[in-house]
Amino acid sequence: MELSDSNLQTLTEYLKKTLDPDPAIRRPVCSLAAEKFLESVEGSQNYPLLLLTLLEKSQENVIKVCASVTFKNYIKRNWRIVEDEPNKICESDRIAIKANIVPLMLSSPEQIQKQLSDAISIIGREDFPQKWPDLLTEMVNRFQSGDFHVINGVLRTAHSLFKRYRHEFKSNELWTEIKLVLDAFALPLTNLFKATIELCSTHANDASALKVLFSSLILIAKLFYSLNFQDLPEFFEDNMETWMTNFHSLLTLDNKLLQTDDEEEAGLLELLKSQICDNAALYAQKYDEEFQPYLPRFVTAIWNLLVTTGQEVKYDLLVSNAIQFLASVCERPHYKHLFEDQNTLTSICEKVIVPNMEFRAADEEAFEDNSEEYIRRDLEGSDIDTRRRAACDLVRGLCKFFEGPVTGIFSGYVNSMLQEYAKNPSVNWKHKDAAIYLVTSLASKAQTQKHGITQANELVNLTEFFVNHIQPDLKSATVNEFPVLKADGIKYIMIFRNQVPKEQLLVSIPLLINHLQAESIVVHTYAAHALERLFTMRGTNNATLITAAEMAPYVEVLLTNLFKALTLPGSSENEYIMKAIMRSFSLLQESIIPYIPSVITQLTQKLLAVSKNPSKPHFNHYMFESICLSIRITCKANPEAVGSFEEALFLVFTEILQNDVQEFIPYVFQVMSLLLEMHKNEIPSSYMALFPHLLQPVLWERTGNIPPLVRLLQAYLERGASTIASAAADKIPGLLGVFQKLIASKANDHQGFYLLNSIIEHMPPESVDQYRKQIFILLFQRLQNSKTTKFIKSFLVFINLYCVRYGALALQEIFDSIQPKMFGMVLEKIIIPEIQKVSGQVEKKICAVGITKILTECPPMMDTEYTKLWIPLLQALIGLFELPEDDTIPDEEHFIDIEDTPGYQTAFSQLAFAGKKEHDPVGQMVNNPRIHLAQSLHKLSTACPGRVLSMLSTSLNAEALQYLQGYLQAASVSLL
C-alpha cells in the first residue's frame, strides 16, 4: 500500500465503518465488511505507517482514536516474530515505526497516548534492548522538556515496559537488561522525583497543577517498585534517604485540594499512598536490614493512616495495601518486638482488623447486583486488594508469633458478635457474618485452591463451630433466607472440608443439593462449587472420600437440581454449576445411566444455545467434558449406545463446523475421536463423508486445531485404514501433505510423527509403498536443516516402529536406496549416540524391539562393514534398558514453543474425559523386551554358532555383559 492520500481516505472510510452500529457492516460477515477489509490489508507494506499518519494528521478525533486502537491491536497480533512462521511486518516498516512512535506518542492527547504507550511496551517486550538500543535515551531526554504531559507519557511507557520485572524469573539476561535500565534511568528518575516534590510545594494551592504532578508521582512510585523488585540496586541503596524521606512525607500529607467527593473511585492521593505502602512492604520484606532505620516511622505513619481512614470504597486499595504492609512486617522475626505488647495486639485487633472485616453496604450491593465479580473475588482469591483479604492476612501474620494471645482476643469478639446476632437475627446478621469471617481467618494457617485449608490453628474447634453455628443456618427450611449467611456457611464447608469429619460432610451433602435451588446467584454457585470440591476429596488408597454408594440416595435430586440451577436467572452459563455436573458424572459413573437420555438432551440444547456466541470458556470446557463422560460411562456398559449419541450430537456438530465456531471446533474433533474409537469394526459412512474435509489446509492453519485433528485422523487410521486404502486412496497424498506441513514446524513436528506412526502401523503396506522413500527424504531434509532433541526422539521412535512393522532388512534397504551406506551413518550418528534420550515406556519398548530386530534379523549387520556397529548398537540397547534417561537439552532449544511433550501418543488431552488410552503397537508381539532380546540372540546364535559369543566376549564391556547374562538367565536360554 502506497503512503498516498487516496489510501488514507480509503482507510478512514473503513475505520468509520468499523464503528457503525449496524453489525452487517461492522462484523466480518460479507467480504466487503470493514473489519474483513482491514484484515485483508494488514499484511501489506506501509499499512501500519498509514495508521500512524492518520492518527497524526486526521482532523476527526474519533478517527484518531480508532486508528490508535487499531494500530495497537495490529502490533499486539503481528510484532512478535514466531519461528517457522513468516514475518508479518516487513523490516522497513518496523524501523519506521520505532523511529516515529515515541515522539508521536508524546505529542498526542492522553487518550491516544495510552494506546501508543501500550504499543511501545509490546514492541519493547520483543525488541528492547538489543533491537531498540536508543529507546531509553530518547525517553530520558524528554524529562528535560518540563512539559508534564510529555513527562507523564514517558513515565507511563516506562511503567508498562518495566513492570514485567516484577514477575520475571531471575536470569543473567534479565540482570543485564535491568542494569542497563538503571544506568540510564535511575538518576534521571530520582532527579525528576525531587523536582516534582518541590513543584508540589510551589503549587500547593493550584488544584489543576497538583493533579498533573500527583499523576507523575504515582507513576514514579510504580517505577520505583518495578526497578527494586528483583534485587536492591546499589543506586537506590545509596539514595535511600532521598526516596524514603520523601515517601514518608507523602504518606503523611493531607491536601484538601486533592480530596474527592466520589465515594467509589480512589483519588490521586489515595493511589499514591497505596503505592507507597506497597513500596515500603517490598523493602520491609526483601531488604529489611537496609530498611531498618526507616521502618519505625513507616509503621507509625501507616498505623495513623489506618485508624483515620474511613470505610468508603475509594479507600479500599489504600487500606488493604496499608494492612498488607503491617502483615509483611509482623511476620519478620526482626520486627517481632514491635507487636509483643498485649495492648498493641488488642489495639490492632480492635482498630484495624475487626472494622475491616465488616460486611459493608458496598459488599451487600456487589453480592446482590454484581454476583459474578463478588464470586471471582471471594472464591478465586482475586480479592487481593480487598480490606477483608488484607485483614485476614494480618491475622495470619500475627498468629505466626502470637497465636495464643491473638486467638484469645478474637474469641471474645466472636462470642460477643454471635450474641448480638442471637438477640435479633434479621437486624444483626452482619455480626454473624463478621464472626464467621474472623473464625475462618484465625483458623486458616495454610490454604491451597485444590485442598482448601491444609494447616489449621489447633486453638479453634472447627467442628464444634460448624455444628453449633453453620449447620443450623443450612438446615433452615427456607433456602432464600439470609443469603449472605448461607453463602458463608457453604464457604465454611468448602474451606474446612479437610478438618470437618466425614460424617458431618455427609450430613451437609443433601443441604448443599437443596441450596442449588436458592434464588441468590452467589448461594447456588457456592453450593455447586462446594459439592464439586467435596467430590474431588481423596480418602484411603487414593479413592474418592465420598463414594458413589453413599451418594446413591441423592442421584436423582442432585442431577435435577444441578440442571435446574442452569435455568435460574443469571446462571445460564455458570461455570461452577457445569463443573459440578462434570464432577458428579465422574463420581457417580454408571449410577447416571438411567438419566442419560434426559441429560444428553439438556447438554446438546445448551451446546446449541452457547455455540451462537461462546463467551464463557470454562463453562464451555466443562460442558464438553460432561458430554464426554456421558459417552464414556454409557458406552462402557453398552457399546451399541454410541449410535444414539451420534444421533443426538452430529446435528449440532455439523452446525458448529459449518458456522466455523472457532472456539468449539477443537472440542468437536475430540468428542468425534472418542465416538469413533468406540466403534469396534468399520468406520460408519457418516465419518467417511467428513474425512476429505479434515485434510483441508485451512483447518490446519489454526494451531489449536492441530492436536485434536491429528488425534481424529489417528482414530480414522486405527478403525478404518483398509476402508481409506480402498475407498479413499486418492486422499492418501492429502494425509501425507498434512504430515509434511507438521514435520516442517519445530512446534508441531511431534504431531506429524504421531500421524506418520499411525499411517505406518495401520495402513496396508501396498497403499503407502510408493510414498515411503519420499517420507524418509523429507525427514532427512528436516534433520539437516533443523535438528532438535524433540525431533530426534520422535524420529528414533518412528524408524524403530518402521523396523517392527516392515522388518529390519526393509529399513536397511530403504536407507541405502536413498544414499549408499546411509544405514550405517544413521546407526552411528543417530541411533547409537541418541537412543538414551527416548522417553516414555511405550516409546522405549518400540525402540528396544526395533533395535533387537536390527541386531538379529538383518543379515548385513553380520557380514558387511556394518558388522563393526553390532556391538556398539547392542551396548546402546542395554544402556536404554539400564541407564537413566538422558534428559539434557541444548541451551538454544529451551525456548522452543511446544504444546506438549513428544512421544508415541498424542499427549494433547485438553478434554481430560476424552482422553485416549495409551496404545502399545508391540504389546501383542512382545511382553518383556529384555527377554525378547535374549530369545532373539539365542535364535541368531543358533543360525550362526560361535559368531555371537566371540563378538560378545571380545568387545562388549563387562557391565553390559553382566546385564545380558541376566536377561539370558531370565529367558532360560543360552548362546551357542
Phi, psi and omega in degrees: 000127178289151172278071186240161180299323182293321178292324176297319179295315179300313181299318179301315182298317182289325176296322177300318182294330180293341179267358185294133181293343180281113185297335180296329178276319190284309186282153182284069179266306178261160189297335181268002181300150189302309185292328178295320179296313181298320177300319185290333183260355187290346176276354184283147175297145178078351181304311180296328181289327174298318179298316180295322178296318180299313185287345175273320193252343183300145180275341184264123183299321183297326178289321178302312182295315181298318179296322182292320179292316179299319180297313181300316181293325177298315179297317181301319183283327196241345190292318183297134177266116183262132179300145181074358180240152181294150176290120189276347178234127185289156189300321182295324177294320180299314181296316182295320179299311183294331180287329189253340194289323183294307178300323180295317179299317185288337181264001184269158174296160190305319183301319180280324180304320181296319180294316181290326177299318177297319180298318179299319182290328177293316178295317181299323180301326181269321193255338184273137000268338190304310187265002179216061189294334185268006182300312184296314181301315181299320181288313183298322180302331182287344177299333183286348189295333183076354180266112186288343172295317178290314182300317180294327175298317179296314182297318181298318180294316180299320180297314182291337180279320188265349186292343178293342178298341181288336183230011178281148174285148180297137175198160179299323180298317180294315179302317182300315181295315182297320179299317179300317180295314181298316181301323184270332197247330190297313182293310178301324179295318180295317179296320178296319179301311181296317181296320181292321178299316180298318179297327178297323178291316181300318185257028186304337182253010182249100187301315184292322178293320181298324181298316180294315183295320181288330173299320178295315182298323178298313181295322178297317180295323178293319179295322177304315182297313182296316185286340180259359191290315187288319181198166180276108181291146181303319182301313183288330176295318180292332183252022184299323181303312180302308186293312187288324179297315180291321177300317182296317182291328177292327179296327184264359182288142175218094181257119183302330183293338182265357179281144183246155178276341183294126182275343186266312191271127178293139178273178183298320182297316180295318181295321179294313181297324178300315182293324179295321176300319177299316181296317180294320179296321179300313181292321181296325182280316191259331186232047190298327181296312182290330185275348188309316182299333185266344191299310185305319182291329177289320178300315180297313183297318183287325176299313180298322178300317183292320184279350180251356183269138184284182184270001184298151182300327184297340180267001187302313182297316180299310183296316182294321178292324178294317179293320179300324177299311179299320180298319181289330180285316187289346179277346185271130181306324181306323191259007184306321185299335183292340188244002190293327185296133181302323180293323178297314180299316180298317181297317179298316182297315187284319189263340183245308189286305185299312181300328184271003173260357182293145176274107188271172179302323181294324178292320180297320180297317179295319181302319185272318191254343182226055190299326182299315179293319180301313182296316181302317182287319188279317185274320189266004176074015177272016177269035184300333182260013181269156180299318183299314181298317180296315180299320179297318178295324179293320177301313180299317180298315181295324182293343181300317181249341187231044186301315183299301182301318183294317179299320180298313181299314184288329179303320178299315179298315182300314181297317182291325177296317181293326177294318178302316180299315184298330181297318183205082187306318186292335179265321190258024184298335181292334177295318180292321178303314180295322180298316180296319181294321179297314180299317179300315181296317182294320189277339187272108176266319179216141187217144171229156179300321187284320189247001184073214181286127180255345180215126186238157176286118185289349181278353181251124179274095188290322182292318180298316180296322180297311184293319186278328190238339182263308183303317181304321179297319184284338180275350184300147189296328184258121183285346184262004181274142179045061185302325181295318179292325176298314180298320178299315182296317180294320180295326179299315179299316183298314186288317186258029184296337179274344182262328181283135183298155184302320183299327177288326177295320180295325177293326184286333188303309178298330179293318179294318179300321180297322183284355172295344181268357183298144180291324182297127180299319182297316184294310183289334175291315179297322180297315179297316182294319180297316178300316181300317180293319180296323182289344180266353183294144182250140177252218180288155180055025178063014175281161179296142182297316179262126187264164177298325180295320179292334180273349187312316182295342189252000189306309186295313183292325179298308182294319180299312184290325178296312181290328177294323182299330178290347179263355181287147180305131177088355184236021184295335176231051184276113187294330180292322179292316181295324178293323178293324176298312180302313184292326178295315178302314184297321181284316189281335179048236189295347177297339183272351186306317180300337185262357187302315181306317180289318183298313185292328176298314182293322180293320181290325176297318179295318180299316180298317182295312185284339180292344178292329180201079184294120183230349183239091187303320182291318178302312182299319181299310182293330177296313179294324176300318181295321177298315180298319179297317179304315182295309183302309186296315183291314185287339175293320180280325184216091185303333181295339185293348183304325181298320181290329176292318179298320179299317183289324191263330191297327178298315179293317180300318180300316180297318180298316181291319181293322181274001178052054177282092192303323183295332188261342187300315178301324178294316181301317180298322180292318180294320179296322177299315181300314180296316182295322180292340179287336179287134186270329187249256185278164174278127177299152184298330180299324178286319182298327179296329182278336189310310182300327182293331182290344182265001182294129184307325185300326179294328185275357178288330183272119186299327181296338180279338193298305182300313180292328178292319178299315179301319181293317178296324176298320179297318176303314183293320181293320186269336188211040181301321183291324177297317180297316182297325183269317188262344183222038182301331180290350180266353181298317176302324178296319178298316179288333175296321176297314178303316182297319180296316184291321185293337182282348185256129178297328183284329188241008184300325181296327177295322177300320179291323177303316182292314181298317180300319179293321178299312182296319185288321192252329185289142175302135186309318185295335182285340180246000182312309187293345184258349191301313184298318180297323178301312181295323180297317179300318182294321179292324177297317180294321178300319182292317186280325188203090184264109178247159179302317182299316180296315182301314182300314181293322181297318180298317179298316182298310186293329178286326175293320178301317180297317179297319186283317188250352180099152184294323181295320179297324179294313180299319183293320182291322177297311185287342176283336178284318179201132181305141178065012181294327180305315179297319180297319180296317178300311188288319189265338184240301188295307186297310183284336190253351190300333182294344183279344183296135181238159178097134184301310183296318181298316180296321181295316178302314182296320181296316181292319179298312182294322178301319179296318179299319182291324192243350183233021182234095184311319181302340179289341185259339186216036172221191179294347178289346184301326182298342181267356185297309181295311178304325180290318178297317178301317180296323180292317178296323175299319179300322179289319196251333185271156177294154180297139176273102184255021178288143178232132178304146184309317187289351182263355187297337187251016175292128184279110178236144182284328180201174185276149183285157176178189181285326184263157173287108183281349181294112175223067181305325173263108183301323185271004170258007186306152185258137177294144178292131185251130181251104185291345178250009184301318181295325190275318188226128177266305182244109185295334179292315180292324178299319177298313181300313181296320181293321178294322178300315181298317181295318183291333176291322181288323178227082186303141175087327185298308186296314182298319183293321178296318182295314186290332182270331191240332186284135183291157193299319183294317180296320180299319179299314178300316183298320179297325176298319180296317182297319179297314181296329181272356181057043176228163176226166181260141181266000000 
